[in-house]
Amino acid sequence: MSARVLHIELKRSVAPWAGVVVLGGSLAVFCLIDGIWWKGTAGWTAQWTSMAMWTRYLLAFWWPLAVGMGAVYGLRESRSRTAELLVTTPRPAWHRAAVSSGAMALALVAGFGLLVLVGGVQVALGRTTYTSLGWLPISLVAALGLVAGAVFGMGVARALPSVFTPPALVVLVLMLTGLLLRQGNEGVLPSGVAPNRLALLSPATAEPREMLLTLSGSVHLGQTLWLTGLLATGFALLSAVTGRARLLAVVPVLVGAALALPVLPATPRDTYVVDRAAAALVCDGPVCVTQANRSHLPDLALRSKEALRVLHEILGDRAPNSVREETGLHTLGEQREISADVLLVDFDERLLVDATGAELTRALIAQGLAPNCHGNNERESGGSGHVAVQSVAASWALRDSRLHPLEEKGTDAYSLKTWADADAAWAKLTAVSPAEQRSRVARLHAASLSCSGYDQLPVLAGEVSQ
């Protein structure tokens, strides 16, 4: 297949539109919608792996569409009524199939590759200093999935030349993809209704939620085997000229499935694994963060020293001795494990996302005095109640003349009542003797470590004893 023939095919066919749809549609989703993919350390431009995982997530929409666009392309000969004429030409059928499938493959790879390039440039220009090639197999398998789906659609449409073939394939693949897609919002790891091995036959992945999670090597290998078989079957159907050849064309996809299923992991725990290189801790004295968030270390180390000093003055031996980034995986809304000796930080927390300088010191002191047992980020909210408690505690520790809220006060009825209670607790706390104030803050710290609940303003107001 010469470059000239391929150029003519791209110029005169609808193949380039497949790449345009994948690229334009993905950028429209990412850039025009302020979604969860822009939030936190697992955002699509925050880290290399999360960028690759988010582009794979969109395959839930683009993979069925690629199959349908391939089917539309595969109907070209039947629509133009040239199928019988082309059979009589000396040009081999596989040669014609290579030209059309090559054009479609080139368009899809170019469109998806440009999408990855846009994301990669933003990651490189962003805050991250962690670079790894672990994201590359994720994107390569995604590109293979798009090509395999499109060529399979072309082959099926040529074998079943009907105007109903493309929409039927889109609906069927969309339903199967939705059924097989692993959902990631209910557990620590994505799970779904289908067996794990069958679910991994879809190249789409669940919405990235944890920055440190990536796909295992067995997933890459198994999906490559399966998608290669699907691609071979599509190409065989596209180049088949006899009924016997069409029957034999199903062999590659069956062989690919037979080879892939034993390789693919049987459980989600073996599917989504922690990237150990990204999760490795790098420390500056008592302050440790992951390699993936190493860029946060200089400012965090500087501010943590001041925060730990203040906490030791207030809590004495009960104060934390070190600061460490949280690396444990947990279900949304699940209680995290906290310790009196370690001040855990999570860069997805609302109080820490954009905090720098003195505001970061204040947030660390607040977390040290009243540790948060539940997440407070874009995916899960601990409510404004505990933030109000932390605000009172941090303002007292820094000897502010008035209550300094750690985040903007809400305007709903619950938030208005919560901050009114916080103002009342602040007034009652600052009205008593210094010894009593210290005693109340110590009781608050103990109650927070026991994860006894968010309604701890009465402790600071002296209305209950813990």
Secondary structure, DSSP 8 states (H G I E B T S, - for coil): --HHHHHHHHHHSSHHHHHHHHHHHHHHHHHHS--GGGSSTTSTTTSHHHHHHHHHHTHHHHHHHHHHHHHHHHTHHHHHT-HHHHHTSSS-HHHHHHHHHHHHHHHHHHHHHHHHHHHHHHHHHSS-----GGGHHHHHHHHHHHHHHHHHHHHHHHHS--TTHHHHHHHHHHHHHHHH--B-SSSSS-B-SS-HHHHTTSS-------TTEEE-HHHHHHHHHHHHHHHHHHHHHHH--SHHHHHHTTHHHHHHHHHHHHHS-SSHHHHEEE-HHHH-EEEETTEEEEGGGGGGHHHHHHHHHHHHHHHHHHHGGGS--EEEE------TT------SSEEEE-TTSHHHHS--HHHHHHHHHHHHHS--SS--SSS---HHHHHHHHHHHHHHHTT-SS---SS----SHHHHHHHHHHHHHHHHHHHS-HHHHHHHHHHHHHHHHTT--S--HHHHHTSS--
